[in-house]
Every structure is written in structure tokens, then in C-alpha cells.
Amino acid sequence: MSTQLAAHQRGFAGRVLAAVLTPGGAVYVLAAALLIATIQANPNFGDPGVIMLFLGRTAPIAIAAIGQYYVIVSGEFDLSMGAVIGTQVVLAGNLIGEDPDRIVPVTLLMLLVGAAVGFANGVLTTLLRVPSFIVTLGMMLALGGLVSYVTGGAATGNPVDEFREVGRGRFENVPVVEFLPYPLLILIVLAIAAVWLMRRPFGRNLLAVGDNPESAERSGSSLWWLKTRAFMLSSLAASVSGILLVGYAGVHPSVGDGYEFTAITAVVLGGVLLGGGRGWVLSAAVGAIALELLFTLLTVQEVESTWRDTVQGVIIIVAVAVAARGWQAGRRPRRSDTRTPSTRIPTPISTNQPSQGTNTGDN
């Protein structure tokens, strides 16, 4: 009995080690190392209240990274996230005003606008077969121009405090951590929902489409609707980030500038393969936390903020290269498999139950 238990423990430890050695697992180690380094550089950062403030401030970019994950893992890009955030901020500032009764209808309108933008991106990409890079770049420019025309490039409107409380409010007197920011709670809920969604046929098919679109289409998957939903989830995530950012970043139309690139950096830092088909959804969110920890550490070390874009560019290049090699290594056939190709039994493609492996997005 003890021998079997020891073997099981070794098996569990082996699985944990194998997960850590994947690009999606390594980001957890990176985030922990950056947290330790930041606390060593600034001991005050180790205070639970300070960490909660940091996580609350990081929640919008982590939510945006989760949304960007759906698109990237399907083999596409979404460069319109920052423009969607700016649009939502302007809508909140101009439509809610000082009337609390407008909070619910305007919030629903903001989510509807986000879903419509995602739907347009998806349809143009899939049915008209315009590359997603071009479609979302055009959407980014169109929304940005519209916002600049409406606002004149300056902050307009000031939503009521009850609405802004969503982004800056918190539950007080929480044991151990002192308080719990509302944005962090929203991030946790959306992360749980994302894990559940990636365990469903939608998530498994999304990974299959990103890995091999031709095979997925031959198996009966509706490519256009699958990818369109991914774009809609991305724009909805950007809309939620915009709602939260109104709480502490204000209603200036430039609030979302650069968010699309920060989200992409977080996703690839989380080990998601930029070509699609490989990656874990939670690792994308942890990638956002690791990225913000890195920027915090650079700030503590008094590195000029102008280096931020350079750091993001280097991270994208290195992370994409490492992720590609890491996932390719994970797909190499085992040496113990001595069957010749002629003796293999073909396995039919299933749209509901694809084979399990390190590429699943439910971790």
C-alpha cells in the first residue's frame, strides 16, 4: 500500500514539474520570483494592504488579457481593445452624468456596444476573410477617430460616484488581507468563468481551430461563429476593463491607449502560442500580473518609465520564441511508442471530446 502511495505521489510531483516546465506553467514561477524581488527592493510592498491595492489596480489589464486570450488562442489578433476601452469610458462619462438611475441602462448599453464591436470584428475576419490584424487595426482607428471627434481629445463628462465605486470600491475588514477591492473580485469571477468555458466544447473547439483550422472545419465546427464569439468575448472583456478604469483613471479618452499591446504582451508572457492552439487561460491573467510586477520592480529600482515600451517589445519577442519551442517540445512523440505509421489506428476527430494534453486552456 505504501509503495502504491509513494508511486502516486511521485506521479503527482512529476505532473506538477511537467506543468511548470511548460510555457504556461513557467509564468507562475516568474510571477512569484518578481513578487519576492519587489518585496526585497521595497519591503513595504509585502504589506497585505499594498498587495491588495496592486492586484486591484492590475485587475483591468488581467481581464483584458483573458479577453485577448480567446482571440489569440484561436489564431487571430484583436488590436481594437484599447479603442473599445476609450469608447466605453467616453460613453460612461457622457451618458451617466450625475443621474444614478442611468447606471444600469448605460452599463447594459456599454456591454452591447462591446459585443457589437466584437461581432463586427469576427464577421469581417471570418466571412469576408480579411486578416484580423487589418480588421481590428481599422476598428481601432475608426473608434479612436470617433472618440476624438466627439470629445475633442479632452475629458468630457463625469459619471456619478456610485458608478465609479465599481472600479475603486472595496470590502473592508477582511481577515489577513485587510480589504478586498471590487476589481479583484470581478477578476476572480471572470477567471473562474473562463476556466469553465475552456472546459466546455466551445473552449476545446477554439483550441482545435487555432491548432488546425482546416481539420476543425472538416470535423464540422462552425469556424465563423466560433471565432466571432472569441472576438465578442474579447470586446466584452475590454468593456469590463473600461468600466473599472473609470473608477480610478477618470474619463479621459486616452485611458485605453496601448491596452491592446499590454494585453498581448501579458498573453504571450503567459506562454500562449501566438499562432493559436496552445495556452492556458489562467496563465494569460497571471502573465498580466507578472508584467505589472516587473514594471513595479523597475519603478522601485528608479528605472525611467520611458523604458516601458522597450521592455514590452523585448518580452513579446522572447516570450513568443520560448513559447513556440516549449509547446513544440511538448508535442514530440514519446520514444517508447514503437508503432510504425502503418500500424496506427486512425482516430476520428471529435468536436466535443478532443484528446487531453498540455494545450488545453482550462488551467
N, C-alpha and C positions, 0 to 999 in steps of 0.2 A: 504493500500500500504506500509506504514512504517513498519507494522507488518511483512509483507512478506519479506521486505528488511532486517530487523533485523534477521529473521529466516535464510535467505540466508547467512548473514554474520557469524552467529553462525555456520552454516553448514560448511562454508569455513574454519573458525578458527578451527573447530573440525577436519576437514580433515588434516589441517596443523599439528595440535597437534598429530594426529594419525600417520602421516608420520614421525614426529620427534621421536616418541616413538618406531619406528621400528629400527632394527639394521642398516638398510641402511640410515635412516634419522639422527640417533644419531651422525654419524661421522661428519656431518656439524657443529653440536654444539661443538663437540670435537675440530675440526679444529679452530673454532672461539675462543674457550677458550684458546687453545695453542697459537694462534696468540696474544691474549691480554696478556697472561702470558709472552711471549717472549719480547713483547714491554715494559712491565713493568720492566723486568730484564735488558733490553738493549734498552733505548729509541731511539737510532739511528736506530733500526730495523723498526721503524714506518715511516721512510722516504720513500716516494713512489719509489724512485730510488733503495733503498735497497730491498724493497719488490719485485720489478720487477726483480732484479738480482736473488733473491731467487727463484722466480717462473720459471725463465729461466733455472736455474740450476736443478730445480726439474722436469721440463718437461719430460726429458727422462725416469725417473722412473715412472711417471704418465702414459706415453704412454705404457710402458711395462706392467703396471698394467691393463690397458684397454685390452691389448692383452691376458694377463693371465686370465682376467675375462671370456672371451669367452670359454676357456677350462674348468675352474673350474665350471662355471655355467652349463656346460654340464655333469658334474660329473667326470671329468678327471683332470690330472695334467700335467704341462709342466716344467720339470726341465732343459730343454736344452736352456733356454733363454740366460743365461749368456754366454754359449759357442757360441751361434749364434752371440751375440754382439761381442765377441772376434774375431770370424771368419770374420765378416764384417769389423772390424777395420783393421785387417791384409790385407784383400783384398784391402781396400782403400789405405792403406799405400804403398802397393807394386805394384798395377796396375795403379793408377792415376799418381803418381810421380809429376813431375813439368810440366806436359802437360795439360793445361786447356781443350783441345779438348777431353780428355778421361773422363771428369767428367760425362757426360750424359750416355755414354755406360757402364761405370763401375758401375754407380749408378743403372742402369737397371739390370746389372748382379748381383749386390748385392741383389736386391729385388727378382730376380729369384732364387738365391740360398736360400734365406729365405723361399720363397714359396715351394721350393723343399724339404727342411728340414721338414717343417710343413706337407707337403703331406706324406712324409715317416713316420713321427710320427703317423699321422692319420690312414694310411693304416695298419701299423703294430699293432696298438691298436685295430682297429675295425675288419678288415678282418682276421688277424691272432690271434686275441683275446689275445694278450699279454698285461698285465696291463700297463697302461700309465706311471705309476711310473717307471717301469723297462725299457720301451722303451725309454723314454726321459732321464732317467739316463744313459742308454747306449749311446744315442746320445750325451749327454753332455761329456762323457768320450772320445768318438770317435773323436768329433770335437776338444776337448781340446788337445788330444794327437797329432792330425794332425797339429794344430796350433803350438804346442811346437816343433814338428819336423821341421816345415818349418822355424820358427823364432829362434829356439834355446833358447826360453824363453826370448828373448830381443826384444826391439823395433826395427822394421825394416821399412824403407821407410818413406817418409814424403810428404803427399799429398799437392798439390798446395793450396795456401791461399784462392783462390776462393771457393774451396770445403769446407774448414774448416770454412768459413764465415757462412755457413748454421747453424752451431752449436753455433757460438759466435757472430754473427751479430745482429743488431737491428735497428729499425726505431727510429730516433732521433726526438726531439722537438714535442713529443706527449703531448697534454694538460693533466694536472692533474698528470699523471703518469711519465712524463718526457721522457720516451722512452719505446719501446715495443720490447722485444727480439724475434728473429725469432723462437726459440724453443717453446716459449709460444704460438705464433700464430699457429704453426703446431699442438700443443696440442689441441688448441681450435677447429681447423678444424676437427681433428680426433675425438674429443669428440662429436661434432655435428653429424658427420657421424655415430658414434657408437650408438647414441640415435636413429637416423633414422633407422639404421639397426635392432636394437632391437624392433622397432615397426613393422617391416616387418614380413612376415611369417617365414623367417629364424630365427629371434630372438625369436619369440613365440614358434616355434618348438624346438629351442635349450633349452629353459626353460622347455618345456614339456619332452624332453629327459632326462634332468638332474633330473627332479622330479620323473618320472616313465618311464624308458626306454621300459619296456615291453608293456605298454599301448600305448606309442607313436609308437612303431614298428607295433603293431596290427592296428593302425589307418592309416597306410600307409606311415609313414615317413621313409625316407632312412637314417637309422642310420649311416652307414659308411660314406656317403658323407657329412652328416650334421656335424658329429664330425670331419671329416677330414678338412672341411673348417674352423672349430674353431681352429684347430691346425695350419692351414696355416695363419690365421689372427694373431695368437699369434707369430709365427715366423716372420711375416712381421712387426709386431709392434716392435719386438726385433731388426729387421734390421734398422728400422727408428731410434730407440734409439741409435744404433751403429753409424749411420751416424751423429747424433747430437753430440755424445760423442767425435767423432774425433775432433770437433771444439775446445774443451777446455780441454779434458782429454788426448789428444795425441793418439799415435798409438801403445801403449804397449799391448801385447796380454792378459794381465791380467785386462784390463779395465772393462770387463764384469763380473769378478769374483764376485759371490754372488748375482748377479742381480736377479736370479730366486727366491731366498728366500726373497729378499726385495720386489719383486713384489707380491709374495704370501702373505707376511705379510700385504702389503698395501690392497690387495683384501679382506682378512678376516677382517682387521680393518675397511674396508668399509661396513661390515655387510653381505658380500656374504657368503652364506652357503657353507661350504667346500665340502659337499656331492653333491652339484648341485641343480638346480631347483629354487633357491631363490636368489635374489640380484639385485641391480641396477647398471648399468654400470658406471654412473657418480660418484656413491659413491665409486667405486673402485679407480677412479682417485683422488677423494678428500681424500681417505684413504692414498694415496701416499703423498699428501701434508701435511696431519696431521702427518704422520710418520716423514717426514723431518723436520717439525716444532718441533716435540718432540726432535729429535736429535740436532737441533739448540739450543733449550732451555737447553738441557743437556750440550752442549758446553759452552753456556753463563754462566751456573752455575758451570763451571770448573769441570764437571764430566769427568773422564778419558774415552777416546774413546774405551778402551777395554771392556767397559760395553755395547757397542752397540749390539753385538750378543746376550748377555743375555736379553737385553730389547726386541729384536725381538722375541726371544723364548717365553718370558712371554706373549707378545702381541698375538702371534699366539694361545697359549693355552687359554687365557682368552677370546679373541675375538671369537674363534670358539665355546666355551661354551655359551657365551652370544648370539651369532647369532642363534645358534640352538634352544635355549629356546625362543628367541624372535620371530622367524618365526613360531615355533610350537604354541605359544600363539596366533599368528595372524590367524592360521588355525582352532582354536577351533570353533565349531558351536555356533551360537547365541542361547541364551536361549529362545528367542521369537519364534524360529522355533519349533513348537509343533507337526509337522507331524511325523508319525511313518514311519519306513523304508518301510512298505508295501504299504503306500500311496504315496510314492515319485514317480515322473515321471522320468524315466531314460532319461538322456541327451546324445545323440550321441557325440562321440569325433570328433572334427573338427581340421584339421591340419592348417586351416587358421585363425580361429577366436576362440581361447581358451578363457575361462572366464577371466575377468579382476580381478585384485586383487593386493595386495602388493608385489606379487612376480615378477611382470613384470619388465623387465630390461630397460625400456625407461625413467627412472627418473634420 
